[in-house]
Amino acid sequence: MPVFKTTDIAPCGLNCGRCHGRFRKGNPCPGCRSKTAAAAHLALCSMRNCTKRKQVLCGGCGAFPCARLKNIDKRYRTKYATQPIDNLLFIKANGLRRFVAKEEAEHVRGGCIRCMHGGKFFPIPPRRKV
């Protein structure tokens, strides 16, 4: 059974399935594109709530890559060795399902997921409804 779903991919190209919020005890984050996402940080997310983006992902936007996305990309490249813009370019060229499969091949090992925030491995959390 796949570990990540296509809905785990945030509009900005990050894989919410690899975020430290997903592994939090007690109240794990369901991800940016979850229908149940009610966390305050999601309500404030400029990428999730962008009115210019008419597509699910920022890669399909006419303004891609915008200044906001470039800032996120710079921060994640520097701090976490994750490249949101490259992720979106891969998705655009190869499709979302292939990107999810690539993420699993690269970041899932022995029943654990490598967190993008620090590289620590966490046990695969139980699936929540999204």
SVG drawing of the C-alpha trace seen along z (x, -y; Angstrom):
<svg xmlns="http://www.w3.org/2000/svg" viewBox="-13 -38 34 41">
<polyline fill="none" stroke="black" stroke-width="0.4" points="0.0,0.0 1.4,-3.4 2.6,-5.6 2.0,-8.9 -1.0,-10.1 -1.2,-12.7 -3.1,-14.9 0.0,-14.9 1.6,-17.2 1.1,-20.9 0.4,-23.6 4.0,-24.8 5.4,-21.4 6.4,-20.2 5.4,-16.7 3.3,-17.1 3.7,-13.4 7.4,-14.2 6.7,-17.3 7.4,-17.1 3.8,-18.2 2.6,-14.9 4.6,-13.0 3.4,-15.1 1.9,-13.1 -1.7,-13.9 -2.7,-16.3 -0.8,-15.5 -1.3,-17.8 -3.3,-16.2 -1.6,-18.2 -2.1,-21.4 -4.6,-19.9 -6.6,-17.9 -10.3,-18.7 -10.0,-18.4 -7.1,-20.8 -8.2,-23.3 -4.8,-24.2 -4.2,-28.0 -1.1,-27.9 -3.0,-26.6 -5.5,-29.4 -2.5,-31.8 -0.6,-30.0 -0.2,-32.4 0.5,-29.6 -2.6,-27.5 -4.8,-30.6 -3.4,-32.2 -6.1,-33.7 -4.0,-33.9 -3.5,-30.1 -6.3,-28.5 -4.7,-25.0 -4.3,-22.7 -0.5,-23.1 1.5,-26.3 3.3,-24.7 0.2,-25.2 -0.1,-28.9 0.7,-31.5 2.8,-33.4 5.0,-30.3 7.4,-30.7 6.1,-33.7 8.1,-35.7 6.4,-33.8 7.3,-30.5 10.9,-31.6 11.2,-32.6 9.9,-29.2 12.2,-27.4 15.2,-29.4 14.4,-28.7 13.8,-24.9 16.8,-24.5 19.0,-26.2 17.6,-24.7 16.2,-21.3 17.7,-20.3 14.3,-20.2 13.5,-22.0 9.8,-22.9 10.3,-24.5 12.2,-21.5 9.4,-19.3 6.8,-21.2 8.9,-21.1 9.2,-17.3 5.4,-17.0 4.8,-19.2 7.0,-17.0 6.2,-13.6 2.9,-13.8 1.9,-13.8 1.7,-10.0 5.3,-9.6 6.4,-12.3 4.7,-10.5 6.4,-7.2 9.8,-9.0 9.2,-10.4 8.5,-7.0 11.5,-5.4 13.8,-8.1 12.3,-8.7 10.6,-5.5 12.8,-2.8 11.8,0.1 8.4,-1.1 9.7,-4.7 9.6,-8.0 12.5,-10.5 11.3,-13.8 12.3,-16.7 12.9,-18.8 16.2,-17.4 16.2,-14.0 15.1,-11.9 13.2,-8.7 9.7,-8.3 7.4,-5.3 4.8,-5.5 1.8,-7.1 -1.7,-5.6 -3.7,-7.0 -6.2,-9.7 -9.2,-10.5 -8.5,-13.6"/>
</svg>
